[in-house]
Amino acid sequence: MKKAIILFTMAGCLATFSPSEAQELNGYTTVKARKNADDPHWADYQAKTIGTYADLVDKNKEPALSQFGGWEINKSKATGFFRTECREGRWWIIDPEGNPFIHKGIAVFRAGKSEKQQAAMKAKYGNNEQWAKAESKMLRDNGFNGLGAWSDVDQIRQLDHPLVYTVIVSPMGNYKSDHIKKYGGAYKQAGWQNFRFDLAMVFDPEFDRYIENAIQPIAQYADDKYMLGIYTDNELPWKNDALDRHLKYLAKDEPGYIAARTWMDERKGSESTLENIDDEDRLAFSAFYFETYIKKVSAAVRKWAPNHLYLGCRFNQEKEELQNPAIFKVAGDYVDIISINHYRKWEPDQEIMENWVKWSGKPFIITEWYTKGEDSGLPNRTGAGWNVPTQEDRGKFYQNFVIELLKSRGNVGWHWFTYQDNDPLDLTTDYSNRDSNKGIVDSQFNRYQPLMDKMKELNEHVYNLIEHLDNN
């Protein structure tokens, strides 16, 4: 039996509402979600929508937009490229003309990967150029101004007015792929992202050569004012117990073992053992380990694209680097914006976001997040984003998530993952990208209109929401 919700009216009387009647009360709604299609357990989550701020939306008009999608208001110094600036306690991206800018993006914006998707693209648009024109306009019409990682940058740049894009290069990913070949094509003990013992091989001398080869190609974008910035790698395994792992699992002649042993000897003496390691040691080593990577790759980014923002390496592990103040402090010394892939929580946590900014002294951008609709017809068994019943529910999730992001004065943007659904028939993809409704369009390039309507509704009021949230 469904319970009624009891509320006091303004007159002090009791009023009752059934759950369906109360669903949109004051712009709040309840959305059901579960981990994936195999999870029998649904839970109810509250979602704030743009309706929560109905008076604000009705009365105020957003400022005019620059050619980049920045707001032509409260201008500051124009440098001809994107940069960051903290104003009165809130971080902003500043567009090349000096306008405040929030990067509202879609990741993996490309015209299909599988045979099925490519055939659908040609049938609907004719070629990649026409696809890029039509779908770039579609994104702008729905309030987006940018593109996340793995987008078809070279195609987009041919447009007269490209969306503000990002570029990702993978020096450690490339090195790992070649390193695996030495172990017969697979590691016996592979962890996250298939790294051996869950360790990024930052101490290997051979890695240094991969850095230059991987990052030098960004030079072709160095003078492009529409490029926001560069990522290096994605979701590397920055484990809290990396010190233990280096000393326990690696051979004594491996560079990683030698580096960790030398660090340990200098800190605690040559007689120290694994049993002597404490949490303070682990935290300190994680900073040393991470800095070995970030110092090298950031130097190469600055060398080849000195005018652009360095966006970091896309942190993602909730109980590892996302709760590690030492790693964030180091990141703040080398990156312009901290990039974070956000999963497994209904909404971002205000205290955690505050810590990210406090620890690093830099703003952050959410570079992956999504939820999947069970009305899409896809199996929805893979991927980290939760399942919800409908496309409209996906849109409510989007609105709630973004509103929570905007409450943080350190957030400067977000990239929904992804543009197009997975094609279950494409077995060349990794398992997590195999069968799910992550896209804003399906494999036939049909839009999920209820989702898009909710995205547009929120996207077109971001500046006014920021102004309202900062003043209340």
C-alpha positions as CSV (number, residue, x, y, z in Angstrom):
1,M,0.0,0.0,0.0
2,K,1.4,3.4,-0.9
3,K,1.8,5.9,1.9
4,A,0.5,9.4,1.6
5,I,2.9,12.3,2.1
6,I,1.6,14.8,4.8
7,L,2.6,18.4,4.6
8,F,1.5,21.6,6.4
9,T,0.0,24.2,4.1
10,M,0.7,27.9,4.5
11,A,-2.6,28.2,6.5
12,G,-1.3,25.7,9.0
13,C,-3.7,23.0,7.9
14,L,-2.8,19.4,7.1
15,A,-2.9,18.4,3.5
16,T,-2.3,15.0,2.0
17,F,-0.7,14.1,-1.3
18,S,-0.3,10.7,-3.0
19,P,3.3,10.1,-4.2
20,S,2.2,10.8,-7.8
21,E,0.7,14.1,-6.8
22,A,3.6,15.1,-4.7
23,Q,6.2,14.1,-7.3
24,E,6.8,17.6,-8.8
25,L,6.1,19.6,-5.6
26,N,8.2,22.7,-5.5
27,G,10.5,21.4,-8.2
28,Y,11.5,18.3,-6.3
29,T,10.8,14.8,-7.7
30,T,11.6,11.2,-6.8
31,V,13.5,9.0,-9.2
32,K,14.0,5.3,-8.9
33,A,17.4,3.9,-9.6
34,R,19.3,0.6,-9.5
35,K,22.9,-0.5,-10.1
36,N,22.2,-2.3,-13.4
37,A,19.6,-4.5,-15.1
38,D,20.7,-7.5,-13.1
39,D,20.2,-5.8,-9.7
40,P,16.7,-6.5,-8.3
41,H,16.9,-3.7,-5.8
42,W,15.4,-0.4,-6.7
43,A,15.9,2.6,-4.4
44,D,14.2,6.1,-4.4
45,Y,16.3,9.2,-4.8
46,Q,15.4,12.8,-4.5
47,A,16.1,15.0,-7.5
48,K,16.0,18.8,-7.6
49,T,14.9,20.2,-10.9
50,I,14.9,23.6,-12.5
51,G,11.4,23.9,-11.2
52,T,12.9,24.4,-7.8
53,Y,14.0,27.8,-9.0
54,A,10.9,28.6,-11.1
55,D,10.8,32.3,-10.1
56,L,14.4,32.7,-11.0
57,V,13.9,31.1,-14.4
58,D,10.8,33.1,-15.2
59,K,12.1,36.5,-14.3
60,N,15.7,36.6,-15.4
61,K,17.2,36.3,-18.8
62,E,20.6,34.8,-19.4
63,P,23.4,37.2,-20.6
64,A,24.3,37.1,-24.3
65,L,26.8,34.5,-25.4
66,S,30.2,35.0,-27.0
67,Q,31.4,33.0,-30.0
68,F,32.8,30.4,-27.5
69,G,29.7,30.2,-25.4
70,G,30.9,32.4,-22.6
71,W,28.6,34.9,-21.0
72,E,29.2,38.5,-22.2
73,I,29.1,40.0,-18.7
74,N,31.6,40.9,-16.0
75,K,34.5,40.7,-18.5
76,S,38.1,40.4,-17.4
77,K,41.5,40.3,-19.2
78,A,41.3,38.7,-22.6
79,T,44.3,36.6,-23.5
80,G,43.2,35.0,-26.8
81,F,43.1,31.5,-25.1
82,F,41.2,29.9,-22.3
83,R,42.4,30.4,-18.8
84,T,41.1,30.1,-15.2
85,E,40.3,32.8,-12.6
86,C,38.9,32.9,-9.1
87,R,36.5,35.8,-8.6
88,E,35.0,36.5,-5.1
89,G,35.5,32.9,-4.0
90,R,34.2,31.2,-7.2
91,W,36.4,29.7,-9.9
92,W,35.6,30.3,-13.5
93,I,37.1,29.4,-16.9
94,I,37.7,32.6,-18.8
95,D,37.1,32.4,-22.6
96,P,39.6,33.9,-25.1
97,E,37.6,37.2,-25.1
98,G,37.6,37.6,-21.3
99,N,34.1,36.3,-20.6
100,P,33.2,33.9,-17.7
101,F,32.6,30.4,-19.1
102,I,31.4,27.0,-17.8
103,H,32.3,24.1,-20.0
104,K,29.0,22.2,-20.7
105,G,30.1,19.3,-22.8
106,I,29.4,15.9,-24.3
107,A,32.2,13.3,-24.4
108,V,33.0,11.0,-27.2
109,F,31.3,13.2,-29.8
110,R,31.9,11.2,-33.0
111,A,29.9,9.7,-35.8
112,G,29.6,6.2,-34.6
113,K,32.3,3.5,-34.3
114,S,30.5,0.2,-35.2
115,E,29.5,-0.9,-38.7
116,K,25.9,-0.5,-37.8
117,Q,26.4,3.1,-36.5
118,Q,28.5,4.1,-39.5
119,A,25.8,2.8,-41.9
120,A,23.2,4.8,-40.0
121,M,25.3,8.0,-40.1
122,K,25.8,7.8,-43.9
123,A,22.1,7.1,-44.4
124,K,21.0,10.1,-42.2
125,Y,23.8,12.7,-42.9
126,G,25.7,11.5,-46.0
127,N,29.1,12.0,-44.6
128,N,31.1,13.0,-41.5
129,E,31.2,16.7,-42.5
130,Q,27.4,17.0,-42.6
131,W,27.1,15.0,-39.4
132,A,29.5,17.4,-37.6
133,K,27.5,20.5,-38.8
134,A,24.1,19.1,-37.9
135,E,25.0,17.6,-34.6
136,S,27.1,20.5,-33.4
137,K,24.1,22.7,-34.0
138,M,22.0,20.3,-32.1
139,L,24.3,20.5,-29.1
140,R,24.3,24.3,-29.2
141,D,20.5,24.4,-29.6
142,N,20.3,22.4,-26.3
143,G,22.6,24.6,-24.4
144,F,25.9,22.8,-24.7
145,N,29.1,24.6,-25.6
146,G,31.8,22.0,-25.6
147,L,33.2,18.5,-26.2
148,G,34.8,16.1,-23.8
149,A,37.5,13.4,-24.4
150,W,37.7,11.1,-27.4
151,S,35.7,13.4,-29.6
152,D,36.3,13.7,-33.4
153,V,38.4,16.8,-32.9
154,D,39.9,16.8,-36.4
155,Q,36.5,16.8,-38.0
156,I,35.0,19.4,-35.7
157,R,37.9,21.8,-36.2
158,Q,37.0,22.0,-39.9
159,L,33.8,23.8,-39.0
160,D,33.7,27.6,-39.2
161,H,32.5,27.8,-35.6
162,P,33.6,24.7,-33.7
163,L,32.5,23.8,-30.2
164,V,35.1,24.3,-27.5
165,Y,36.9,20.9,-27.4
166,T,39.4,19.0,-25.4
167,V,42.2,16.6,-26.4
168,I,43.3,13.4,-24.6
169,V,46.7,11.8,-25.1
170,S,47.9,8.6,-23.3
171,P,51.6,8.3,-22.6
172,M,51.2,5.8,-19.7
173,G,48.4,4.0,-21.5
174,N,50.6,3.6,-24.6
175,Y,53.6,2.4,-22.5
176,K,51.4,-0.1,-20.7
177,S,50.2,-1.6,-23.9
178,D,53.7,-2.1,-25.2
179,H,54.9,-3.4,-21.8
180,I,52.2,-6.0,-21.7
181,K,53.7,-7.6,-24.9
182,K,56.7,-8.6,-22.8
183,Y,54.4,-10.7,-20.6
184,G,52.8,-12.7,-23.4
185,G,50.0,-10.3,-24.1
186,A,48.6,-10.2,-20.6
187,Y,49.7,-9.8,-17.0
188,K,49.2,-12.7,-14.6
189,Q,48.2,-10.2,-11.9
190,A,46.4,-7.4,-13.7
191,G,44.3,-4.8,-11.8
192,W,42.4,-1.6,-12.7
193,Q,42.7,-0.7,-16.4
194,N,44.8,-3.9,-16.8
195,F,47.9,-2.4,-14.9
196,R,50.2,-5.0,-13.5
197,F,49.7,-5.2,-9.7
198,D,47.6,-2.0,-10.0
199,L,50.7,0.1,-10.4
200,A,51.4,2.8,-13.0
201,M,55.0,2.4,-14.2
202,V,56.1,5.9,-13.5
203,F,59.6,5.0,-12.4
204,D,60.5,3.0,-15.6
205,P,63.2,5.0,-17.6
206,E,61.5,3.7,-20.8
207,F,58.3,5.6,-19.9
208,D,60.1,8.9,-20.4
209,R,60.4,8.2,-24.2
210,Y,56.7,7.5,-24.5
211,I,55.8,10.9,-22.9
212,E,57.4,12.9,-25.7
213,N,56.0,10.6,-28.5
214,A,52.5,10.7,-27.0
215,I,52.3,14.4,-26.2
216,Q,54.2,16.1,-29.1
217,P,51.2,15.7,-31.5
218,I,49.2,18.3,-29.4
219,A,51.4,20.9,-31.1
220,Q,49.0,20.9,-34.0
221,Y,46.4,22.5,-31.7
222,A,48.7,25.0,-30.0
223,D,47.3,28.1,-31.7
224,D,43.7,27.0,-31.8
225,K,41.6,29.3,-29.6
226,Y,38.7,26.8,-29.6
227,M,40.8,24.2,-27.7
228,L,40.1,24.3,-23.9
229,G,42.9,22.0,-22.9
230,I,44.6,18.6,-22.7
231,Y,44.3,15.5,-20.6
232,T,47.0,12.9,-20.2
233,D,45.8,9.4,-19.7
234,N,42.5,8.3,-18.0
235,E,41.8,6.7,-14.7
236,L,45.3,5.5,-13.7
237,P,45.5,3.3,-10.6
238,W,46.7,5.7,-7.9
239,K,46.3,3.2,-5.0
240,N,46.5,4.2,-1.4
241,D,48.9,1.2,-0.7
242,A,51.2,1.8,-3.7
243,L,54.2,1.8,-1.4
244,D,53.3,-1.7,-0.1
245,R,52.6,-2.9,-3.7
246,H,56.0,-1.7,-5.0
247,L,57.9,-3.4,-2.3
248,K,55.8,-6.6,-2.1
249,Y,55.2,-7.5,-5.7
250,L,58.0,-6.1,-7.8
251,A,61.3,-7.8,-8.4
252,K,64.2,-6.2,-6.6
253,D,65.9,-5.2,-9.9
254,E,62.8,-3.4,-11.2
255,P,62.9,0.4,-11.3
256,G,59.7,0.7,-9.3
257,Y,61.0,-1.5,-6.5
258,I,64.4,0.4,-6.4
259,A,62.6,3.8,-6.3
260,A,60.3,2.7,-3.5
261,R,63.1,1.0,-1.5
262,T,65.3,4.1,-1.8
263,W,62.4,6.3,-0.7
264,M,61.7,4.0,2.2
265,D,65.3,3.8,3.3
266,E,65.7,7.6,3.3
267,R,62.5,8.0,5.3
268,K,62.7,5.2,7.8
269,G,66.2,3.6,7.5
270,S,67.6,0.7,5.6
271,E,66.4,-1.8,8.2
272,S,62.7,-0.9,7.7
273,T,60.3,-3.7,6.4
274,L,56.8,-3.9,5.1
275,E,55.6,-4.3,8.6
276,N,57.0,-0.8,9.5
277,I,54.9,1.0,6.9
278,D,52.1,3.1,8.4
279,D,49.4,5.3,6.9
280,E,51.5,8.4,7.0
281,D,54.2,6.6,5.0
282,R,51.6,5.5,2.5
283,L,50.2,9.0,2.1
284,A,53.6,10.6,1.7
285,F,54.7,8.0,-0.9
286,S,51.5,8.4,-2.9
287,A,52.5,12.1,-3.3
288,F,56.0,11.1,-4.4
289,Y,54.7,8.4,-6.8
290,F,52.1,10.6,-8.3
291,E,54.4,13.6,-8.7
292,T,56.9,11.5,-10.6
293,Y,54.2,11.1,-13.2
294,I,52.5,14.5,-13.2
295,K,55.8,16.5,-13.2
296,K,57.0,14.8,-16.4
297,V,53.8,14.8,-18.4
298,S,52.8,18.4,-17.5
299,A,56.2,19.6,-18.6
300,A,55.6,18.1,-22.0
301,V,52.1,19.6,-22.2
302,R,53.5,23.1,-21.4
303,K,56.2,22.6,-24.0
304,W,54.0,21.6,-26.9
305,A,50.8,23.7,-26.0
306,P,52.0,26.5,-23.7
307,N,48.9,28.6,-24.2
308,H,46.4,25.9,-23.2
309,L,45.0,24.5,-19.9
310,Y,46.4,21.2,-18.6
311,L,43.4,19.2,-17.3
312,G,45.2,16.4,-15.5
313,C,44.7,12.7,-15.7
314,R,41.1,12.1,-14.9
315,F,40.9,10.8,-11.3
316,N,38.1,8.4,-10.6
317,Q,38.6,6.0,-7.7
318,E,36.3,7.1,-4.9
319,K,38.2,5.5,-2.0
320,E,41.6,6.0,-3.5
321,E,42.8,9.3,-5.1
322,L,39.5,11.1,-4.6
323,Q,40.0,10.9,-0.9
324,N,43.8,11.5,-0.9
325,P,44.8,15.1,0.1
326,A,48.4,14.4,-0.8
327,I,47.7,13.6,-4.4
328,F,45.4,16.6,-4.8
329,K,48.0,18.9,-3.3
330,V,50.6,17.7,-5.8
331,A,48.0,17.9,-8.7
332,G,47.4,21.6,-7.7
333,D,51.1,22.3,-8.3
334,Y,51.0,21.1,-11.9
335,V,47.5,21.2,-13.4
336,D,45.1,24.1,-14.2
337,I,41.9,22.2,-13.7
338,I,41.5,18.9,-11.8
339,S,39.6,16.4,-14.0
340,I,37.3,13.8,-12.3
341,N,35.2,11.0,-13.6
342,H,32.2,10.8,-11.2
343,Y,30.4,7.5,-10.7
344,R,28.5,5.4,-8.2
345,K,26.9,8.3,-6.3
346,W,23.5,9.8,-7.0
347,E,24.9,13.3,-6.7
348,P,28.2,15.0,-5.9
349,D,28.9,15.5,-2.2
350,Q,29.4,19.1,-1.2
351,E,32.0,18.4,1.5
352,I,34.0,16.2,-0.8
353,M,34.0,18.8,-3.6
354,E,35.1,21.4,-1.0
355,N,38.0,19.2,-0.1
356,W,39.1,18.8,-3.7
357,V,39.4,22.6,-4.1
358,K,40.9,23.1,-0.6
359,W,43.5,20.4,-1.1
360,S,44.6,21.4,-4.6
361,G,43.9,25.2,-4.7
362,K,42.5,24.6,-8.2
363,P,39.0,24.3,-9.8
364,F,37.7,20.9,-11.0
365,I,35.7,19.6,-13.9
366,I,33.6,16.4,-14.0
367,T,34.7,14.6,-17.2
368,E,32.5,11.5,-17.1
369,W,29.0,10.8,-15.6
370,Y,25.8,9.4,-16.9
371,T,22.8,7.3,-16.1
372,K,20.9,4.7,-18.3
373,G,17.3,4.5,-19.2
374,E,15.5,1.1,-19.2
375,D,13.0,2.3,-21.8
376,S,15.9,2.4,-24.4
377,G,15.5,-1.2,-25.3
378,L,19.2,-1.9,-24.5
379,P,20.3,-4.6,-21.9
380,N,21.9,-2.0,-19.6
381,R,24.0,-4.6,-17.8
382,T,27.4,-2.9,-18.2
383,G,28.9,0.4,-17.2
384,A,29.3,2.4,-13.9
385,G,26.2,4.6,-14.3
386,W,23.0,3.6,-12.6
387,N,19.8,2.5,-14.3
388,V,16.6,4.6,-14.1
389,P,13.2,3.7,-15.7
390,T,12.9,6.4,-18.4
391,Q,14.6,9.0,-20.5
392,E,12.8,11.7,-18.5
393,D,14.2,10.3,-15.4
394,R,17.7,10.5,-16.9
395,G,17.0,14.2,-17.5
396,K,15.9,14.7,-13.9
397,F,19.1,13.0,-12.8
398,Y,21.0,15.4,-15.0
399,Q,19.3,18.5,-13.6
400,N,19.8,17.4,-10.0
401,F,23.5,16.5,-10.5
402,V,24.3,19.8,-12.2
403,I,22.5,21.9,-9.6
404,E,24.6,20.2,-6.9
405,L,27.8,20.9,-9.0
406,L,26.9,24.5,-9.3
407,K,26.6,24.8,-5.5
408,S,30.3,24.2,-5.4
409,R,32.3,27.3,-6.2
410,G,35.1,25.2,-7.5
411,N,33.3,23.5,-10.4
412,V,33.9,24.9,-13.9
413,G,32.1,22.3,-16.0
414,W,30.9,18.8,-16.8
415,H,31.0,16.4,-19.7
416,W,28.1,13.9,-20.0
417,F,29.4,10.4,-21.0
418,T,28.5,9.9,-23.9
419,Y,27.2,11.2,-27.2
420,Q,26.0,7.8,-28.6
421,D,24.7,4.6,-27.1
422,N,26.8,1.5,-27.1
423,D,26.2,-0.9,-29.9
424,P,25.8,-4.4,-28.3
425,L,26.9,-6.0,-31.5
426,D,30.3,-4.2,-31.4
427,L,32.5,-6.8,-29.6
428,T,35.7,-4.7,-30.2
429,T,34.8,-2.4,-27.3
430,D,35.7,-3.2,-23.7
431,Y,33.0,-4.9,-21.7
432,S,32.0,-1.7,-19.8
433,N,31.1,-0.1,-23.1
434,R,29.2,-3.0,-24.6
435,D,25.4,-2.8,-24.2
436,S,24.2,0.3,-22.4
437,N,22.1,3.5,-22.9
438,K,24.7,6.1,-22.1
439,G,24.1,8.3,-25.1
440,I,21.9,11.3,-25.9
441,V,21.3,9.6,-29.3
442,D,20.9,5.9,-30.1
443,S,22.8,3.9,-32.7
444,Q,20.5,5.2,-35.4
445,F,21.2,8.8,-34.4
446,N,17.7,9.3,-33.0
447,R,17.7,11.7,-30.0
448,Y,16.3,10.8,-26.6
449,Q,14.0,13.8,-26.6
450,P,12.7,13.7,-23.0
451,L,16.4,13.7,-21.8
452,M,17.4,16.4,-24.2
453,D,14.5,18.6,-23.1
454,K,15.6,18.4,-19.5
455,M,19.2,19.0,-20.4
456,K,18.3,22.1,-22.4
457,E,16.0,23.4,-19.7
458,L,18.9,23.4,-17.2
459,N,21.7,24.3,-19.6
460,E,20.0,27.6,-20.6
461,H,19.9,28.9,-17.0
462,V,23.3,28.0,-15.7
463,Y,24.6,31.5,-15.2
464,N,21.5,32.7,-13.4
465,L,21.6,29.6,-11.2
466,I,25.2,30.4,-10.3
467,E,24.3,34.0,-9.5
468,H,21.4,32.9,-7.4
469,L,23.2,30.1,-5.5
470,D,26.2,32.4,-4.7
471,N,23.9,35.1,-3.3
472,N,21.6,32.8,-1.2
